[in-house]
Structures are given as structure tokens and as C-alpha cells.
Amino acid sequence: MRRTQLEEKTMNTSFAKVGASILAATVALSAPALAQNTMVGGAEMLPTNNIVENAVNSADHTTLVAAVQAAGLAETLSGPGPFTVFAPTNAAFEKLPDGTVEGLLEPESLEALQTILTCHVVPTEAFSTAVGNMIQQGGGSAALETVGSCTLTASIRASDNALQITDENGNAATVLIPDVDQSNGVIHVIDTVLLPAA
């Protein structure tokens, strides 16, 4: 039996709608798989890479990488971990007094450099949600013990709900990019270098 032109047109329209619905559902289901990884310093941070492998690709962390290498910590931070690293940007290092970074990179400053860098490393994987829970349970702040035997204080800045990390000298760093997933932990990008107690 032959279909009328109206029936043909109606069927084609129905097929087109069904096809569009299936396509939309497929795109929606595959969207998470297409989501990009976090970008830091113009580079994609791959969760399959370790902390050092990702850090060397960030244009914003060349000073930190040079310091880690000079301190002989690259192998440690490439290890299984897990680690949480508060990673100061180049701009954070530039806020230090003139000559500080150059002095720390001298061989005779090795111990001081190692202490400063390890005061940015917590020996566990702490994403911002976990840190936030610790802050809430601590009544507004949480103490984070570092590999370098420094105690950092995590808190939430009331004015903009930003996560802040304060060192033993009262220097407060703002977390600029939280939760950069690594194969051996997590990086939180910060805007200030944290220092051990003077």
C-alpha cells in the first residue's frame, strides 16, 4: 500500500526527531569523558602523571621546579606518595626579598632550601573538600603537618570563601587553583611562598 505524501513527511519528521534525541543523549553521556583536565601555566595537567612530571610542564612553576631539582627532591616527589603539594607560582617567588631565591639555590643553602620546599608538602592526599571538612571540624581552621616539620593552618577567607594556607610566620597564601589531580597525590596552586618559623 502506497503512503501519501503527508504520511511520508510525518514519518520522516518523526525519524528525524528520534535521531536527534538519540544524538543528544549520546553527547550528554559522553560529555564527562570529553571534559578537559585542569590547565596550569598553559599546560594540561594529566592525572596519570606524577607531581614532578606535571610541574615541569607548567610555565608558572619554573622557579619551583628549579628549586625542587636543586634540592634533590625531584625523585622523592616522583615517588608513590601520596602527597599534597602547595605549589607557589613564579610570581609568588618574586614576592620574596631580592636575592632570596638566588641565595637559596646556592649549594651552601641546600638544607634551608629543602626545609622550605618540604614545608609545602603534606604526606597525604588532601583535596579541597577534605581540607574544608577539617576546617569545619576544627571550628574554622585546621592544622596541616608537613614533611618539613612545619605546621600550616588552613582556613576559609570570609570575604570570598577562598581557601587560605598560613605558615608559622603568619604569611597567608591563597589557593588559586585547587585540586589538580596527580597520579601520586594532588597539587594546590598558591600565590605566596610558605616559610618555616624564623
C-alpha positions as CSV (number, residue, x, y, z in Angstrom):
1,M,0.0,0.0,0.0
2,R,1.5,3.4,-1.0
3,R,1.8,6.1,1.6
4,T,0.5,9.6,0.9
5,Q,3.0,12.5,0.8
6,L,1.6,13.7,4.1
7,E,2.3,10.3,5.7
8,E,5.8,10.2,4.3
9,K,6.5,13.7,5.6
10,T,5.2,12.8,9.0
11,M,7.3,9.6,9.2
12,N,10.5,11.4,8.1
13,T,9.9,14.1,10.7
14,S,9.4,11.5,13.4
15,F,12.6,9.7,12.4
16,A,14.5,13.0,12.5
17,K,13.2,13.8,16.0
18,V,14.1,10.3,17.3
19,G,17.6,10.6,15.7
20,A,18.1,14.0,17.2
21,S,17.1,12.7,20.6
22,I,19.5,9.7,20.4
23,L,22.3,12.0,19.3
24,A,21.6,14.4,22.2
25,A,21.6,11.5,24.7
26,T,24.9,10.2,23.3
27,V,26.6,13.6,23.5
28,A,25.3,14.0,27.1
29,L,26.5,10.6,28.1
30,S,30.0,11.1,26.6
31,A,30.4,14.7,27.9
32,P,32.3,13.7,31.1
33,A,34.7,11.7,29.1
34,L,35.4,14.7,26.9
35,A,36.0,17.1,29.9
36,Q,39.4,18.6,29.9
37,N,41.9,18.2,32.6
38,T,42.9,21.2,34.7
39,M,45.2,23.7,32.9
40,V,48.1,25.2,34.9
41,G,50.6,27.5,33.5
42,G,49.3,26.9,30.0
43,A,49.7,23.1,30.2
44,E,47.2,20.4,30.7
45,M,47.7,18.6,34.0
46,L,47.3,14.8,33.3
47,P,46.1,12.8,36.3
48,T,48.2,9.9,35.0
49,N,51.4,11.9,35.5
50,N,53.1,12.4,38.9
51,I,53.7,15.7,40.6
52,V,57.1,16.4,39.0
53,E,56.0,15.2,35.5
54,N,53.2,17.7,35.6
55,A,55.0,20.6,37.3
56,V,57.8,20.7,34.7
57,N,55.2,21.4,32.0
58,S,53.7,24.5,33.8
59,A,55.1,27.8,32.7
60,D,54.0,29.3,36.0
61,H,56.2,26.9,38.1
62,T,59.7,27.1,36.5
63,T,61.2,28.6,39.7
64,L,59.6,25.9,41.9
65,V,60.8,23.1,39.5
66,A,64.4,24.6,39.5
67,A,64.3,24.7,43.3
68,V,63.0,21.1,43.6
69,Q,65.7,19.9,41.3
70,A,68.4,21.9,43.2
71,A,67.2,20.5,46.5
72,G,67.4,16.9,45.2
73,L,63.7,16.4,45.9
74,A,62.5,15.5,42.3
75,E,62.9,11.8,42.9
76,T,61.0,11.9,46.2
77,L,58.1,13.9,44.6
78,S,58.0,11.4,41.7
79,G,57.6,8.5,44.2
80,P,54.4,6.8,45.1
81,G,53.3,9.3,47.8
82,P,50.6,10.2,48.3
83,F,51.5,13.9,48.6
84,T,49.6,17.1,48.8
85,V,51.8,19.9,47.4
86,F,51.0,23.6,47.9
87,A,52.8,24.9,44.8
88,P,53.9,28.5,44.7
89,T,53.8,30.2,41.3
90,N,56.8,32.1,39.8
91,A,55.0,35.3,40.9
92,A,54.9,34.0,44.5
93,F,58.7,33.6,44.5
94,E,59.1,37.1,43.0
95,K,57.4,38.5,46.1
96,L,60.3,37.3,48.3
97,P,63.1,39.9,49.0
98,D,65.6,40.5,46.2
99,G,68.2,37.8,46.1
100,T,66.4,35.3,48.2
101,V,65.7,32.8,45.5
102,E,69.2,33.1,44.1
103,G,70.7,32.6,47.6
104,L,68.6,29.5,48.2
105,L,69.8,27.9,45.0
106,E,73.4,28.1,46.2
107,P,74.9,24.8,47.3
108,E,75.6,26.1,50.8
109,S,71.8,26.8,51.2
110,L,70.8,23.2,50.4
111,E,69.4,22.4,53.9
112,A,67.4,25.7,54.1
113,L,66.0,25.1,50.6
114,Q,65.0,21.5,51.4
115,T,63.2,22.7,54.6
116,I,61.3,25.5,52.8
117,L,60.2,23.1,50.0
118,T,59.2,20.3,52.3
119,C,57.1,22.8,54.3
120,H,54.9,22.9,51.2
121,V,54.3,19.1,51.2
122,V,51.8,17.2,53.3
123,P,52.3,13.4,53.4
124,T,48.7,12.5,52.4
125,E,46.3,13.2,49.6
126,A,44.1,16.1,50.7
127,F,41.7,17.5,48.1
128,S,39.9,20.8,49.0
129,T,36.8,19.0,50.1
130,A,38.7,17.0,52.7
131,V,40.6,20.2,53.9
132,G,37.2,22.0,54.1
133,N,35.8,19.3,56.3
134,M,38.9,19.5,58.5
135,I,38.4,23.3,58.8
136,Q,34.7,22.8,59.7
137,Q,35.5,20.2,62.3
138,G,38.3,22.4,63.7
139,G,35.8,25.3,64.2
140,G,37.3,27.5,61.4
141,S,40.8,26.3,61.0
142,A,42.8,23.1,60.6
143,A,46.5,22.3,61.3
144,L,48.4,20.5,58.5
145,E,51.6,18.8,59.4
146,T,54.2,18.9,56.6
147,V,57.1,16.7,55.6
148,G,59.4,19.5,56.6
149,S,58.1,19.5,60.2
150,C,56.2,22.8,59.7
151,T,52.6,23.3,60.7
152,L,50.4,25.0,58.2
153,T,47.0,26.4,59.1
154,A,44.2,26.0,56.6
155,S,41.1,28.3,56.8
156,I,38.4,29.8,54.6
157,R,38.6,33.6,53.9
158,A,35.2,35.0,54.8
159,S,35.3,37.8,52.2
160,D,35.3,35.4,49.2
161,N,35.3,31.8,50.6
162,A,38.8,31.3,49.2
163,L,40.9,28.5,50.8
164,Q,43.9,30.1,52.6
165,I,47.1,28.4,53.9
166,T,49.0,30.3,56.6
167,D,52.6,29.4,57.6
168,E,54.1,29.6,61.1
169,N,55.1,33.3,60.5
170,G,51.6,34.4,59.7
171,N,52.1,34.6,55.9
172,A,48.9,33.7,54.2
173,A,48.8,32.1,50.8
174,T,45.6,31.9,48.7
175,V,44.8,28.8,46.8
176,L,44.5,30.0,43.2
177,I,43.8,26.6,41.5
178,P,42.7,23.7,43.9
179,D,42.6,20.0,43.3
180,V,45.0,19.4,40.5
181,D,44.9,15.6,40.4
182,Q,48.2,13.7,40.1
183,S,49.0,10.0,40.0
184,N,50.7,10.3,43.4
185,G,48.6,13.0,45.1
186,V,47.2,16.4,44.5
187,I,48.6,20.0,43.8
188,H,47.0,23.2,45.1
189,V,48.5,26.2,43.3
190,I,49.2,29.1,45.7
191,D,50.2,32.8,45.4
192,T,52.7,33.0,48.3
193,V,55.8,31.1,49.4
194,L,55.3,29.5,52.8
195,L,58.2,29.7,55.2
196,P,59.2,27.8,58.3
197,A,59.3,29.7,61.6
198,A,62.1,32.1,61.7
